Amino acid sequence: MRFDEYRVRQAVELLHGGELYELRYVAGRKVYTGYFKGADKLIKELEILPDSGGNVYITLQYINDSCYNREQHDRILFGKTTTTDGDISGYRTMLIDLDPVRPAGIGSTSEQLSAAHDKAALIYKYLRSEGFPEPVIAMSGNGWHLLYRVVLDNTDENAQLIRGCLQALDMMFSNAAVKVDTTVFNPSRV
């Protein structure tokens, strides 16, 4: 599999430091998964994955340490158990996912990516004016992510709090061209 080792290390350090996370590689209907606490072993595993045009995802929240005892610790395996909402001990990140409106299965054009970036900038400025900290800003492939650091237990009330924030941002900023994804509030979201 082709990837930029520096960017992988940067992302792992920025999002998790030395804390446990799950990586998923989805290639068509095949899902590969692995649990890691750093980048070194992950990079070795990425090198041997098939390069079949799949997508790589990473969990954002605090995972119960017991998940590291699963068969796929420090390696990526096909068809193994993935992280569920019950495996999450707490929220570390509020994900704001901005995607251009387009037909399913169609990649974003440069104009659509630019529109999503502009919308992310508006939300960033608004949340900054409300006292939010600096987020991690990243292109998601077809849109943009704003990743805000939070410290919340994994409770139904906190899931609904994050869901409510996303719904409010959707009402304030979504339009016919770019939408705030209101479905990314569940704790095990990748």
HELIX and SHEET records of a PDB file:
HELIX    1   1 GLU A    5  HIS A   16  1                                  12    
HELIX    2   2 ASP A   40  ILE A   48  1                                   9    
HELIX    3   3 ASP A   65  ASN A   69  5                                   5    
HELIX    4   4 ASP A   85  ASP A   87  5                                   3    
HELIX    5   5 SER A  110  SER A  129  1                                  20    
HELIX    6   6 ASP A  156  PHE A  173  1                                  18    
SHEET    1   A 4 ASN A  55  ILE A  58  0                                        
SHEET    2   A 4 TYR A  21  ALA A  27 -1                                        
SHEET    3   A 4 LYS A  30  PHE A  36 -1                                        
SHEET    4   A 4 LEU A  77  PHE A  78 -1                                        
SHEET    1   B 4 TYR A  62  ILE A  63  0                                        
SHEET    2   B 4 ILE A  88  PRO A 100 -1                                        
SHEET    3   B 4 TRP A 144  ASP A 153 -1                                        
SHEET    4   B 4 VAL A 136  MET A 139 -1                                        
SHEET    1   C 3 TYR A  62  ILE A  63  0                                        
SHEET    2   C 3 ILE A  88  PRO A 100 -1                                        
SHEET    3   C 3 VAL A 178  VAL A 180 -1                                        
END                                                                             
